[in-house]
Amino acid sequence: MQVKNTTDDASDANLVSGLLGADFTIFDANGVRKIFTFSEPYPYEYRILFAAALSSGSYWIRFSKSGYLNRYGTVNK
C-alpha cells in the first residue's frame, strides 16, 4: 500500500515515506484489533501481513501520525 499526504494525484511528491507499523491500526467490523507485521520493502510502499488467517469480510486500516490527518480505508477478503 501507499500513503499520500494530499488528495491530489498520487505523484511521488505526494507519497509519504518513513512510516512505521505503529502508524497503523487494523481491526474488523466488530472493532477487534488484528495483529500484523509491517515492512517498507520499497520507498513509499508498505507491506502489511496479517499474523493469522482472516475470515471473509471487511477490515479497516487506520492511519494515524502526528502532523497528518487520521484516515481510514477498508480491505475486503
DSSP file (Angstrom, degrees, kcal/mol; ACC not computed):
  #  RESIDUE AA STRUCTURE BP1 BP2  ACC     N-H-->O    O-->H-N    N-H-->O    O-->H-N    TCO  KAPPA ALPHA  PHI   PSI    X-CA   Y-CA   Z-CA
    1    1 A M              0   0    0      0, 0.0    45,-3.1     0, 0.0     2,-0.3   0.000 360.0 360.0 360.0 162.2    0.0    0.0    0.0
    2    2 A Q        -     0   0    0     43,-0.2     2,-0.4    15,-0.0    43,-0.1  -0.926 360.0-144.9-127.6 154.7    1.0    3.6   -0.3
    3    3 A V        -     0   0    0     13,-0.4    13,-3.1    41,-0.3     2,-0.3  -0.986  12.6-159.4-122.7 127.6    0.1    6.7    1.8
    4    4 A K  B     -A   15   0A   0     -2,-0.4    11,-0.2    11,-0.2     6,-0.1  -0.768  16.5-148.9-102.8 150.6   -0.4   10.1    0.2
    5    5 A N  S    S+     0   0    0      9,-2.9     2,-0.3    -2,-0.3    10,-0.1   0.161  83.6  35.2-100.2  17.7   -0.2   13.4    2.1
    6    6 A T  S    S-     0   0    0      8,-0.3    -2,-0.1     2,-0.2     8,-0.0  -0.967  77.9-120.1-157.4 164.8   -2.8   15.0   -0.2
    7    7 A T  S    S+     0   0    0     -2,-0.3     3,-0.1     3,-0.0     7,-0.0   0.419  83.2 104.4 -90.4   0.8   -6.0   14.2   -2.1
    8    8 A D  S    S-     0   0    0      1,-0.2    -2,-0.2     6,-0.0    -4,-0.0  -0.086  90.9 -55.4 -69.1 177.5   -4.2   15.1   -5.4
    9    9 A D        -     0   0    0      1,-0.2     2,-2.3    -5,-0.0    -1,-0.2  -0.155  62.1-102.6 -52.8 151.1   -2.9   12.6   -7.9
   10   10 A A        +     0   0    0     -3,-0.1    -1,-0.2     3,-0.1     2,-0.1  -0.382  61.2 157.4 -80.8  63.6   -0.5   10.1   -6.4
   11   11 A S    >>  -     0   0    0     -2,-2.3     3,-1.9     1,-0.1     4,-0.6  -0.465  59.2-104.6 -79.6 162.0    2.7   11.6   -7.7
   12   12 A D  G >4 S+     0   0    0      1,-0.3     3,-1.0     2,-0.2    -1,-0.1   0.822 120.6  64.0 -55.8 -31.0    5.9   10.7   -5.9
   13   13 A A  G 34 S+     0   0    0      1,-0.2    -1,-0.3     3,-0.0    -3,-0.1   0.733 104.4  46.3 -66.6 -21.1    5.8   14.2   -4.4
   14   14 A N  G <4 S+     0   0    0     -3,-1.9    -9,-2.9    -5,-0.1    -8,-0.3   0.487  89.8 102.4 -99.8  -4.4    2.6   13.4   -2.5
   15   15 A L  B <<  -A    4   0A   0     -3,-1.0     2,-0.4    -4,-0.6   -11,-0.2  -0.599  65.6-134.8 -86.4 142.5    3.7   10.0   -1.2
   16   16 A V        -     0   0    0    -13,-3.1   -13,-0.4    -2,-0.3     2,-0.2  -0.806  23.0-173.5 -98.7 131.0    4.8    9.6    2.5
   17   17 A S        +     0   0    0     -2,-0.4    29,-0.0     1,-0.1   -15,-0.0  -0.729  56.5  45.5-114.9 168.5    7.9    7.6    3.3
   18   18 A G  S    S+     0   0    0     -2,-0.2    -1,-0.1     1,-0.2     2,-0.1   0.692  70.7 153.8  77.1  20.3    9.4    6.5    6.6
   19   19 A L        -     0   0    0     -3,-0.2     2,-0.3     1,-0.0    -1,-0.2  -0.397  29.9-145.4 -78.2 160.4    6.2    5.3    8.3
   20   20 A L    >   -     0   0    0     -2,-0.1     3,-1.9     1,-0.1     4,-0.2  -0.801  28.3-107.3-120.4 162.7    6.2    2.6   11.0
   21   21 A G  G >  S+     0   0    0     -2,-0.3     3,-1.9     1,-0.3    -1,-0.1   0.822 117.4  67.0 -57.1 -31.5    3.8   -0.2   11.9
   22   22 A A  G 3  S+     0   0    0      1,-0.3    -1,-0.3     3,-0.0    42,-0.0   0.649  88.1  67.6 -65.6 -14.4    2.8    1.9   14.9
   23   23 A D  G <  S+     0   0    0     -3,-1.9    41,-2.6    40,-0.1     2,-0.3   0.501  99.6  60.9 -81.7  -3.5    1.3    4.5   12.5
   24   24 A F  E <   -B   63   0B   0     -3,-1.9     2,-0.4    39,-0.2    39,-0.2  -0.932  57.3-171.3-127.8 147.5   -1.4    1.9   11.5
   25   25 A T  E     -B   62   0B   0     37,-1.9    37,-3.4    -2,-0.3     2,-0.4  -0.996   9.3-162.8-132.1 138.0   -4.1    0.0   13.3
   26   26 A I  E     +B   61   0B   0      8,-0.4     8,-3.1    -2,-0.4     2,-0.3  -0.981  17.7 159.9-124.6 134.0   -6.2   -2.8   11.7
   27   27 A F  E     -BC  60  33B   0     33,-2.0    33,-3.2    -2,-0.4     6,-0.2  -0.975  32.1-115.2-149.2 161.0   -9.5   -4.0   13.0
   28   28 A D  E >   -B   59   0B   0      4,-2.1     3,-2.1    -2,-0.3    31,-0.2  -0.212  48.2 -84.0 -89.6-176.5  -12.5   -6.0   11.9
   29   29 A A  T 3  S+     0   0    0     29,-0.7    30,-0.1     1,-0.3    -1,-0.1   0.706 129.3  55.1 -63.1 -20.3  -16.1   -4.8   11.5
   30   30 A N  T 3  S-     0   0    0      2,-0.1    -1,-0.3     3,-0.0     3,-0.1   0.384 120.7-106.7 -92.5   2.4  -16.7   -5.6   15.3
   31   31 A G    <   +     0   0    0     -3,-2.1     2,-0.5     1,-0.3    -2,-0.1   0.574  69.4 148.3  85.0   9.3  -13.8   -3.3   16.3
   32   32 A V        -     0   0    0      1,-0.1    -4,-2.1     0, 0.0    -1,-0.3  -0.678  47.5-124.9 -81.6 122.9  -11.4   -6.2   17.2
   33   33 A R  B     -C   27   0B   0     -2,-0.5     2,-0.4    -6,-0.2    -6,-0.3  -0.356  20.2-144.3 -67.0 145.3   -7.8   -5.3   16.5
   34   34 A K        -     0   0    0     -8,-3.1    -8,-0.4    -2,-0.1     2,-0.3  -0.910  12.3-124.8-112.7 139.4   -5.9   -7.6   14.2
   35   35 A I        +     0   0    0     -2,-0.4    16,-2.5   -10,-0.1    17,-0.5  -0.639  39.6 166.1 -83.3 137.3   -2.2   -8.4   14.7
   36   36 A F  E     -E   50   0C   0     -2,-0.3     2,-0.3    14,-0.3    14,-0.2  -0.961  33.1-127.3-146.2 161.8    0.0   -7.7   11.7
   37   37 A T  E     -E   49   0C   0     12,-3.0    12,-2.1    -2,-0.3     2,-0.4  -0.816  26.8-156.4-107.9 157.1    3.6   -7.3   10.6
   38   38 A F  E     +E   48   0C   0     -2,-0.3     2,-0.3    10,-0.2    10,-0.2  -0.987  17.2 163.0-138.8 138.6    4.8   -4.3    8.7
   39   39 A S  E     -E   47   0C   0      8,-1.8     8,-2.9    -2,-0.4     3,-0.1  -0.981  33.3-138.2-149.9 162.7    7.7   -3.5    6.4
   40   40 A E  E     +     0   0C   0     -2,-0.3     6,-0.2     6,-0.2     4,-0.0  -0.789  26.6 171.4-120.4  84.0    8.7   -0.9    3.8
   41   41 A P  E    S+     0   0C   0      0, 0.0    -1,-0.1     0, 0.0     5,-0.1   0.785  71.1  18.1 -68.4 -25.9   10.2   -3.0    1.0
   42   42 A Y  E >  S-E   45   0C   0      3,-0.8     3,-2.3    -3,-0.1    -3,-0.0  -0.968 102.1 -80.3-139.3 152.5   10.5    0.0   -1.3
   43   43 A P  T 3  S+     0   0    0      0, 0.0   -26,-0.1     0, 0.0     3,-0.1  -0.320 117.7   6.8 -53.9 133.0   10.5    3.7   -0.7
   44   44 A Y  T 3  S+     0   0    0      1,-0.2     2,-0.4    -4,-0.0   -41,-0.3   0.496 110.8 102.1  72.3   6.6    6.9    4.9   -0.4
   45   45 A E  E <   -E   42   0C   0     -3,-2.3    -3,-0.8   -43,-0.1     2,-0.4  -0.980  50.8-166.9-125.6 134.6    5.5    1.3   -0.4
   46   46 A Y  E     -     0   0C   0    -45,-3.1     2,-0.5    -2,-0.4    -6,-0.2  -0.920   8.8-151.8-122.0 142.1    4.4   -0.6    2.7
   47   47 A R  E     -E   39   0C   0     -8,-2.9    -8,-1.8    -2,-0.4     2,-0.5  -0.959   9.4-170.6-115.6 125.6    3.6   -4.2    3.2
   48   48 A I  E     -E   38   0C   0     -2,-0.5     2,-0.4   -10,-0.2   -10,-0.2  -0.972   5.2-176.2-116.4 122.2    1.1   -5.3    5.8
   49   49 A L  E     -E   37   0C   0    -12,-2.1   -12,-3.0    -2,-0.5     2,-0.2  -0.970  23.8-126.1-119.7 132.4    0.8   -9.0    6.5
   50   50 A F  E     -E   36   0C   0     -2,-0.4   -14,-0.3   -14,-0.2     4,-0.1  -0.541   8.5-140.0 -79.1 141.9   -1.7  -10.5    9.0
   51   51 A A  S    S+     0   0    0    -16,-2.5     2,-0.3    -2,-0.2   -15,-0.1   0.718  85.8  28.5 -73.2 -22.3   -0.4  -12.7   11.7
   52   52 A A  S    S-     0   0    0    -17,-0.5     2,-0.1     0, 0.0    -2,-0.0  -0.934  97.9 -85.6-136.3 158.8   -3.3  -15.1   11.4
   53   53 A A        -     0   0    0     -2,-0.3     2,-0.4     1,-0.1    -2,-0.1  -0.381  46.2-139.2 -62.2 140.1   -5.7  -16.2    8.7
   54   54 A L        -     0   0    0     -4,-0.1     2,-0.1    -2,-0.1     3,-0.1  -0.804   7.3-126.3-104.3 144.4   -8.6  -13.9    8.3
   55   55 A S        -     0   0    0     -2,-0.4    22,-0.1     1,-0.1    -1,-0.0  -0.407  47.5 -77.1 -77.5 164.6  -12.2  -14.9    7.7
   56   56 A S  S    S+     0   0    0     -2,-0.1     2,-0.3    21,-0.1    -1,-0.1  -0.316  87.9  75.5 -61.9 144.6  -14.1  -13.4    4.8
   57   57 A G  S    S-     0   0    0     -3,-0.1    20,-2.7     2,-0.0     2,-0.4  -0.919  80.6 -50.0 147.2-170.7  -15.3   -9.8    5.4
   58   58 A S  E     - D   0  76B   0     -2,-0.3   -29,-0.7    18,-0.2     2,-0.4  -0.791  41.9-167.0-101.7 142.7  -14.2   -6.2    5.6
   59   59 A Y  E     -BD  28  75B   0     16,-2.7    16,-2.7    -2,-0.4     2,-0.4  -0.982  13.8-135.4-129.5 141.6  -11.3   -5.0    7.6
   60   60 A W  E     -BD  27  74B   0    -33,-3.2   -33,-2.0    -2,-0.4     2,-0.5  -0.779   8.9-160.2 -99.7 138.8  -10.4   -1.4    8.5
   61   61 A I  E     -BD  26  73B   0     12,-3.0    12,-1.8    -2,-0.4     2,-0.5  -0.984  10.4-162.5-115.0 124.9   -7.0    0.1    8.3
   62   62 A R  E     -BD  25  72B   0    -37,-3.4   -37,-1.9    -2,-0.5     2,-0.5  -0.929   3.4-159.8-111.3 127.8   -6.5    3.3   10.3
   63   63 A F  E     +BD  24  71B   0      8,-3.0     8,-2.0    -2,-0.5     2,-0.3  -0.918  19.1 166.4-103.8 127.9   -3.5    5.6    9.6
   64   64 A S        +     0   0    0    -41,-2.6     2,-0.3    -2,-0.5     6,-0.1  -0.930   5.4 148.3-146.9 117.5   -2.7    8.0   12.5
   65   65 A K    >   -     0   0    0     -2,-0.3     3,-2.2     3,-0.3   -42,-0.0  -0.989  51.9 -96.4-149.8 140.1    0.5   10.0   12.8
   66   66 A S  T 3  S+     0   0    0     -2,-0.3     3,-0.1     1,-0.3    -2,-0.0  -0.309 111.9  26.2 -56.0 132.7    1.3   13.4   14.3
   67   67 A G  T 3  S+     0   0    0      1,-0.3     2,-0.3     0, 0.0    -1,-0.3   0.324 111.0  82.8  94.2  -6.8    1.2   16.1   11.6
   68   68 A Y  S <  S-     0   0    0     -3,-2.2    -3,-0.3     3,-0.0    -1,-0.3  -0.896  84.4-104.2-125.8 155.5   -1.2   14.2    9.4
   69   69 A L        -     0   0    0     -2,-0.3     2,-0.2    -3,-0.1    -6,-0.1  -0.591  42.4-109.3 -74.3 139.4   -5.0   13.8    9.3
   70   70 A N        -     0   0    0     -2,-0.3     2,-0.3    -6,-0.1    -6,-0.2  -0.486  43.8-172.0 -66.0 139.1   -6.2   10.5   10.6
   71   71 A R  E     -D   63   0B   0     -8,-2.0    -8,-3.0    -2,-0.2     2,-0.3  -0.968  14.6-155.7-136.9 151.2   -7.6    8.3    7.7
   72   72 A Y  E     +D   62   0B   0     -2,-0.3     2,-0.3   -10,-0.2   -10,-0.2  -0.934  13.3 172.8-123.2 148.9   -9.4    5.1    7.3
   73   73 A G  E     -D   61   0B   0    -12,-1.8   -12,-3.0    -2,-0.3     2,-0.3  -0.963  22.1-128.1-145.8 161.3   -9.6    2.6    4.5
   74   74 A T  E     -D   60   0B   0     -2,-0.3     2,-0.4   -14,-0.2   -14,-0.2  -0.857  10.4-163.8-116.2 151.8  -11.1   -0.8    4.0
   75   75 A V  E     -D   59   0B   0    -16,-2.7   -16,-2.7    -2,-0.3     2,-0.4  -0.999  13.2-150.9-127.8 131.3   -9.7   -4.1    2.7
   76   76 A N  E      D   58   0B   0     -2,-0.4   -18,-0.2   -18,-0.2   -20,-0.1  -0.863 360.0 360.0-105.4 138.6  -12.1   -6.9    1.7
   77   77 A K              0   0    0    -20,-2.7   -19,-0.1    -2,-0.4    -1,-0.1   0.340 360.0 360.0-118.5 360.0  -11.1  -10.5    2.0
